[in-house]
Amino acid sequence: MKLSSIYKFLVLIFFLSAQSCIKSALDTEIPSSITTGNFPKSEGDLRAILTGLYDGVRDEYNRTQYGEDRGDAFDVGLIGTVSDSWAHNLSGANGPNWRVNYNLINNTNIVINTADEIEFNSSRTRGQILGEAYFIRAFVYFQMLKIWGDVPLILEPVDQTTPSVGRAPVAQVMDQVLLDLQSALEAFPSDGFGDSKYTASAPAANALLADASLWKGKVLGGGTEDFQRAVDAINDIDGIGLLNSFGDVFDIKENNEVVFSIFFDFNEQAGMYASTLTSRDVNVDRELNPDVPTSTSFNARHNYRPSDKIMALYNNPNDQRTARSFIPILTQDGSDADSDPDVLSISQNKFKGTDNNNDTFYDNDIIVYRWGGLLLLRAEALAAQGLTTEAIIDINTVRERAGTGAYTGPTDQPTVEREILDERGRELFLELKRYWDLVRFDAASTIDIYAEVPNLAGKNLPLVWPVNDNVIAQNELIEQTEGYRN
């Protein structure tokens, strides 16, 4: 998704204007161009804003902090620089700041609220641009409500006259997410994919709708209506399927299994998050480890290794996902090193990056939604309604590709739901899903997350993050989340 010269210029002008900022309803930086009348004035301007939004989503989503660190899939790596989220050492002092998220929200609000003032080349183009803006706003708010719970809900561009606002109840934010996704689906000019799977589409909106509906049904105390909405949304996705090879899912960009992904290319930007489970080349004996992904100190840092707990899920010797998910790093320590080398640590092996000039750049796309994950999401929504026979059909479709054979265990609801959680662990390792999966299944009483996650044992921390102290200091209407208050 290379930017054309004109789009690069427009994006540069737009985001340079963010350096001249105003006080918003959140006391955070936002672009002032909308108030000065400089931007936007044309269809091209709106497309440039969207292009910048996709870049911003990539920057914000490209981290394990939220979807993985607080879960059970990581242990300390060779470098050992772990996050406060992984250690569950969280407070307002180190809590994440939502400023970047609200810059993204404000820019989507600009697109949505100024579209009627713009002359478009066609109604299809107008629908596509609006559909993408509604999708991005829903995507960002959905991430935020999972991270913080209650968050301010802002649906209009803000300026210096906008009064401060406090946190809206998480249920209200979720309702807006679902409304935005309905608006996106109504706006998109077709039910299929557009020119690229790097931009939002009707299938991407349906995938997000299923994800959000399942979260509402389990975590926010919804019910059957939400679970069925999730099933229906996934049923409405056409034109995709499982690849024969599990590894091809991550090696072939925009492949037939992908519904929505975030673009990476080392010529534009590398540093995809999987590099934090990948070793520096100086720490690996290449003769012993010819297939282990490595890179220079600039491109990789082995902060984490896959945990023994997550690796134990791969208990079938025929599972083709095992070798493609992680690989041992061997060392020649010991008297029998030549014949029996020791395991120094474990590396991720799912995202291999791009080799260039005797180095590796980690630029695999971030796959947000793919068919393998959505099949298991549908199985989860079916099982939540007690439809375990139907759920097992989707489980077996995923298992067949993996080479593990059909599920033959008990078919009662609690057992099948646990199997779905475990299957998602095997299928989606390192795809930024694990912590959110654990939260959902904890809410449904399938597991006790405080017993499931080693670093949560004996703690009573909320499962959301604290609001950063700086946010609270700048807006007296923002209160700290209960459980993190001094």
C-alpha positions in Angstrom: 0.0 0.0 0.0 2.6 2.5 -1.1 1.4 6.1 -0.8 1.3 8.1 -4.0 3.4 11.3 -4.1 0.3 13.5 -3.7 -1.0 11.5 -0.8 2.4 11.7 0.9 2.3 15.4 0.5 -1.2 15.8 1.8 -0.6 13.5 4.8 2.6 15.5 5.6 0.8 18.8 5.5 -2.1 17.5 7.6 0.0 16.0 10.3 2.4 18.9 10.4 -0.6 21.0 11.3 -1.0 18.8 14.4 2.0 20.6 15.8 -0.1 23.7 16.0 -2.7 22.3 18.4 -5.7 23.3 20.5 -7.1 22.2 23.8 -9.8 19.6 23.2 -12.5 18.1 25.3 -9.7 15.9 26.7 -7.0 18.4 27.0 -5.0 16.5 24.4 -3.4 17.5 21.2 -5.5 17.4 18.0 -5.0 18.9 14.6 -6.2 22.4 14.3 -6.5 22.4 10.5 -10.3 21.8 10.6 -10.8 25.0 12.6 -8.6 27.1 10.4 -10.4 26.1 7.2 -7.3 24.7 5.6 -8.5 21.1 5.5 -10.3 19.2 4.2 -11.8 20.6 0.9 -11.8 17.6 -1.5 -12.3 13.9 -1.9 -8.5 13.7 -2.1 -8.1 15.4 1.2 -10.4 13.0 2.9 -8.5 10.0 1.4 -5.3 11.6 2.7 -6.7 11.7 6.2 -7.7 8.1 6.0 -4.2 7.1 4.8 -2.8 8.9 7.8 -5.3 7.1 10.0 -4.2 3.7 8.8 -0.6 4.7 9.6 -1.7 5.8 13.0 -3.6 2.6 13.7 -0.5 0.7 12.7 1.6 2.6 15.1 -0.9 2.1 18.0 -1.7 -1.6 17.2 1.9 -2.7 16.7 2.6 -3.8 20.2 2.0 -6.8 22.4 1.3 -4.7 25.5 -2.5 -5.1 25.3 -3.4 -8.3 23.4 -0.6 -10.5 24.8 1.6 -9.2 27.7 -1.1 -9.6 30.4 -1.9 -13.1 29.3 -0.1 -16.5 29.8 1.7 -16.9 26.5 5.0 -15.1 27.3 7.9 -15.8 29.6 11.2 -13.9 30.1 13.4 -14.0 27.0 17.2 -13.7 26.5 17.2 -10.0 27.0 14.6 -10.0 29.7 13.2 -6.4 29.3 9.6 -7.1 30.1 6.7 -4.6 30.4 4.8 -3.5 33.4 1.8 -5.1 31.8 3.5 -8.5 31.6 4.5 -8.1 35.3 1.0 -6.8 36.2 2.8 -4.0 38.0 0.2 -1.4 36.9 -0.7 2.0 38.3 -1.7 5.5 37.2 2.0 6.4 37.0 2.7 3.8 34.3 -0.8 3.4 32.8 -1.1 4.0 29.1 -2.1 7.4 27.8 -5.1 7.5 25.4 -4.0 10.8 23.6 -3.0 9.0 20.4 -6.3 7.2 20.3 -8.2 10.4 20.5 -6.2 12.0 17.8 -7.3 9.1 15.6 -10.9 9.5 16.8 -10.9 13.2 16.1 -9.6 12.6 12.6 -12.4 10.0 11.9 -14.9 12.5 13.2 -13.5 15.1 10.7 -14.1 12.7 7.8 -17.6 11.6 9.0 -18.8 15.1 9.8 -17.4 16.9 6.8 -18.3 14.3 4.1 -21.6 16.1 3.3 -19.7 19.3 2.4 -17.4 17.5 -0.1 -18.1 16.9 -3.8 -17.2 13.3 -4.6 -16.5 11.7 -8.0 -19.2 9.1 -7.4 -21.6 7.9 -4.7 -19.5 4.7 -4.5 -16.4 6.7 -3.6 -18.4 8.6 -0.9 -19.7 5.3 0.5 -16.2 3.7 0.6 -14.6 6.7 2.4 -17.4 6.9 4.9 -17.4 3.2 5.5 -13.7 3.2 6.2 -14.1 6.1 8.6 -16.9 4.5 10.5 -14.9 1.3 10.7 -11.8 2.9 12.0 -13.7 4.8 14.6 -15.4 1.6 15.7 -12.1 -0.2 15.7 -10.4 2.4 17.9 -13.2 2.7 20.4 -13.4 -1.1 20.6 -9.7 -1.3 21.5 -10.1 1.5 24.0 -13.1 0.0 25.8 -11.2 -3.3 26.1 -8.1 -1.5 27.5 -9.8 1.1 29.8 -13.4 0.2 30.1 -15.2 3.5 30.5 -13.8 6.2 28.2 -14.9 9.6 26.9 -17.2 9.3 24.0 -16.6 12.0 21.4 -18.4 11.9 18.0 -17.8 15.5 16.7 -14.5 17.3 15.8 -13.3 19.3 18.8 -12.0 22.8 18.9 -11.0 25.3 21.6 -14.6 25.9 22.5 -15.5 22.2 23.2 -16.2 21.7 26.9 -14.4 19.0 28.8 -16.1 15.6 29.1 -15.7 12.7 31.5 -15.7 9.0 30.9 -18.8 7.4 29.3 -20.0 4.0 30.6 -18.4 1.2 28.7 -21.9 -0.1 27.7 -22.6 3.2 26.0 -19.3 3.1 24.1 -20.0 -0.4 23.0 -23.4 0.7 21.7 -21.6 3.3 19.6 -19.2 0.7 18.3 -22.1 -1.4 17.1 -23.9 1.7 15.6 -20.7 2.7 13.7 -20.3 -0.8 12.3 -23.9 -0.8 11.1 -23.2 2.6 9.5 -20.1 1.2 7.9 -21.9 -1.8 6.5 -24.6 0.5 5.1 -22.1 2.9 3.5 -19.7 0.4 1.8 -20.6 0.2 -1.9 -20.3 -3.6 -2.0 -20.4 -6.6 0.3 -16.9 -7.7 -0.9 -13.3 -6.6 -0.5 -12.1 -3.4 -2.0 -8.8 -2.9 -3.8 -6.8 -4.0 -0.8 -7.2 -6.0 2.4 -5.2 -3.2 4.1 -8.2 -0.9 3.9 -11.6 -1.5 5.6 -14.3 -3.3 3.8 -17.7 -4.9 4.5 -16.0 -8.3 5.4 -13.7 -6.4 7.8 -16.7 -4.6 9.4 -18.5 -7.9 9.8 -15.4 -9.5 11.5 -15.2 -6.6 13.9 -18.9 -6.7 14.5 -18.6 -10.4 15.5 -15.7 -9.7 17.7 -17.4 -6.8 19.5 -20.7 -8.7 19.8 -19.0 -11.6 21.5 -17.3 -9.2 23.9 -20.6 -7.5 24.6 -22.3 -10.9 25.2 -19.7 -12.2 27.6 -17.8 -9.4 29.2 -20.6 -6.7 29.3 -23.3 -9.1 30.4 -25.2 -9.3 27.2 -26.6 -12.6 26.0 -28.0 -14.7 23.2 -28.8 -11.8 20.9 -25.2 -10.7 20.9 -23.9 -14.3 20.4 -26.3 -14.8 17.4 -25.3 -11.4 16.0 -21.7 -12.6 16.0 -22.6 -15.8 14.2 -24.6 -13.9 11.6 -21.8 -11.4 11.0 -19.3 -14.2 10.3 -21.8 -16.0 8.1 -22.1 -12.8 6.0 -18.4 -12.9 5.1 -17.8 -14.4 1.6 -14.8 -14.8 -0.6 -12.3 -16.3 1.8 -11.2 -19.6 3.1 -8.4 -21.5 4.9 -5.1 -21.9 3.1 -3.8 -25.4 2.8 -0.5 -24.5 4.4 -0.6 -22.8 7.8 2.8 -21.1 7.2 1.6 -19.5 4.0 -0.9 -17.5 6.0 2.0 -15.4 7.3 4.3 -15.6 4.4 1.9 -14.5 1.6 0.5 -11.0 2.0 -3.2 -10.4 1.4 -3.8 -14.1 0.9 -7.2 -15.7 0.7 -7.5 -16.4 4.4 -7.0 -12.7 5.4 -10.0 -10.5 6.0 -8.2 -7.4 7.3 -4.5 -6.7 7.9 -2.2 -3.8 8.7 0.5 -3.2 6.1 4.2 -3.5 6.7 7.2 -3.3 4.3 10.8 -2.8 5.4 11.2 -0.2 2.7 8.6 1.9 4.4 8.5 0.6 8.0 9.8 -2.5 9.8 9.8 -3.3 13.5 6.7 -5.4 13.5 6.0 -6.5 17.1 7.1 -10.1 16.7 10.7 -8.9 16.7 10.3 -8.7 20.5 10.3 -12.6 20.6 13.2 -12.8 18.1 16.8 -13.1 19.1 19.7 -10.8 18.1 22.1 -12.5 15.8 25.0 -12.2 18.2 23.1 -14.5 20.7 22.6 -17.3 18.3 25.1 -19.9 16.9 24.1 -20.0 13.2 25.7 -23.4 12.6 23.5 -24.9 15.3 20.5 -22.8 14.5 20.3 -22.3 10.7 16.5 -21.9 10.8 16.1 -19.7 13.8 14.9 -16.2 12.9 17.5 -13.6 14.0 18.3 -10.0 13.2 20.7 -7.2 14.3 20.2 -5.4 17.6 18.3 -2.7 15.7 15.7 -5.1 14.3 15.2 -7.7 17.0 15.1 -7.9 20.8 14.3 -11.2 22.6 12.4 -9.7 25.5 10.0 -12.6 25.6 10.0 -16.3 24.8 6.9 -18.5 24.4 5.8 -19.8 27.8 5.9 -23.4 28.7 2.2 -23.2 29.4 1.3 -22.0 25.8 3.7 -24.6 24.2 2.1 -27.4 26.2 -1.2 -26.7 24.3 0.6 -28.1 21.2 0.2 -31.7 22.4 -0.4 -33.4 19.1 2.8 -34.5 17.3 1.0 -34.1 13.9 0.1 -30.4 14.5 1.7 -28.5 11.7 1.3 -25.3 13.6 3.9 -26.3 16.3 7.1 -25.9 14.3 5.8 -22.8 12.6 4.8 -21.1 15.9 8.1 -21.5 17.8 11.6 -23.0 17.4 14.3 -23.8 20.0 17.5 -21.8 20.1 20.3 -24.3 20.7 23.7 -23.8 22.4 26.9 -25.9 22.6 27.3 -25.7 26.4 28.3 -28.9 28.1 30.7 -31.8 27.5 28.2 -33.5 25.1 27.4 -30.3 23.2 28.3 -31.7 19.8 26.0 -34.7 20.1 23.3 -33.2 22.4 23.2 -29.4 22.4 21.2 -27.7 25.1 18.2 -25.4 24.6 19.2 -21.9 25.3 15.7 -20.4 24.8 12.8 -20.4 22.4 12.1 -18.1 19.5 8.9 -17.3 17.8 8.9 -18.8 14.3 5.5 -17.6 12.9 6.7 -14.2 11.5 10.0 -14.6 9.6 10.4 -11.1 8.2 12.3 -10.2 5.0 16.0 -10.9 4.4 17.9 -7.9 3.0 21.6 -7.2 2.9 22.5 -10.0 5.2 20.0 -8.9 7.8 16.3 -9.6 8.6 13.7 -6.9 8.8 10.5 -7.8 10.6 7.8 -6.5 8.3 5.2 -9.2 8.3 1.7 -7.8 8.0 -0.3 -7.6 11.3 -3.2 -9.9 10.5 -6.1 -8.4 12.5 -8.8 -10.9 11.3 -8.4 -14.1 9.3 -10.7 -17.0 8.6 -9.0 -19.5 10.9 -9.6 -17.1 13.9 -13.1 -16.3 12.8 -14.1 -19.9 12.5 -13.1 -20.3 16.2 -14.8 -17.1 17.1 -18.0 -18.4 15.5 -17.5 -21.7 17.4 -17.3 -19.7 20.6 -20.5 -17.8 19.8 -22.3 -21.0 19.0 -21.1 -22.8 22.2 -22.2 -19.8 24.2 -25.7 -20.6 23.1 -25.3 -24.2 24.0 -25.0 -25.2 20.3 -21.9 -27.4 20.9 -22.5 -29.8 18.0 -22.4 -26.8 15.6 -19.4 -25.4 17.4 -17.4 -28.6 17.0 -17.9 -28.4 13.2 -16.0 -25.2 13.1 -13.4 -26.5 15.6 -12.8 -29.5 13.3 -12.4 -27.4 10.2 -9.5 -25.6 11.9 -8.1 -28.9 13.3 -8.2 -30.6 9.9 -5.9 -27.9 8.3 -3.6 -28.2 11.4 -3.4 -32.0 10.9 -4.6 -32.9 14.4 -7.8 -34.7 13.4 -11.3 -34.3 14.7 -12.2 -33.4 18.2 -13.3 -36.5 20.1 -13.7 -35.2 23.6 -16.9 -34.6 25.7 -19.5 -32.4 24.1 -20.9 -30.6 27.2 -20.8 -26.9 27.0 -18.0 -26.2 29.6 -15.6 -28.7 28.1 -16.2 -27.6 24.5 -15.7 -23.9 25.5 -12.4 -24.9 27.1 -11.4 -26.7 24.0 -12.2 -23.6 21.9 -10.0 -21.5 24.2 -7.2 -24.0 23.8 -7.6 -24.3 20.1 -7.5 -20.5 19.8 -4.2 -20.6 21.8 -2.8 -23.0 19.2 -4.1 -21.3 16.1 -3.6 -17.7 17.1 -0.3 -17.7 19.1 1.3 -14.2 18.9 -1.5 -12.7 16.9 -2.5 -10.3 19.7 -5.6 -12.3 20.7 -4.6 -14.3 23.8 -5.3 -11.8 26.7 -8.6 -10.8 25.2 -9.6 -14.5 24.8 -8.7 -15.1 28.5 -10.8 -12.1 29.6 -13.9 -13.3 27.6 -13.7 -16.9 28.8 -13.1 -15.7 32.4 -16.3 -13.5 32.1 -18.2 -16.6 30.9 -16.8 -18.6 33.9 -15.1 -21.1 31.6 -11.8 -20.2 33.4 -10.6 -18.2 36.4 -8.1 -15.8 34.8 -6.4 -15.1 38.1 -5.5 -18.8 38.3 -4.8 -19.1 34.6 -2.2 -16.3 34.3 0.9 -16.9 36.5 1.6 -13.2 37.0 -2.0 -12.6 38.2 -1.9 -15.2 40.9 -2.6 -13.7 44.3 -3.5 -10.3 42.9 -6.8 -8.5 42.6 -5.9 -6.0 39.8 -8.8 -5.0 37.5 -8.5 -6.7 34.1 -8.6 -3.2 32.4 -5.6 -0.8 32.5 -5.4 2.3 34.7 -5.7 5.7 33.2 -2.4 7.6 33.1 -2.0 10.1 35.8 -1.3 12.9 33.3 -4.7 12.4 31.7 -6.4 12.8 35.1 -4.2 15.9 36.0 -5.3 17.6 32.8 -9.0 17.0 33.1 -10.7 17.1 36.4 -13.7 15.2 35.0 -11.7 12.0 34.5 -11.6 9.7 37.5 -9.2 6.8 38.0 -10.5 3.3 37.5 -11.6 1.6 40.7 -8.9 -0.7 41.8 -6.2 1.7 40.8 -7.1 4.6 43.1 -4.7 5.5 45.8 
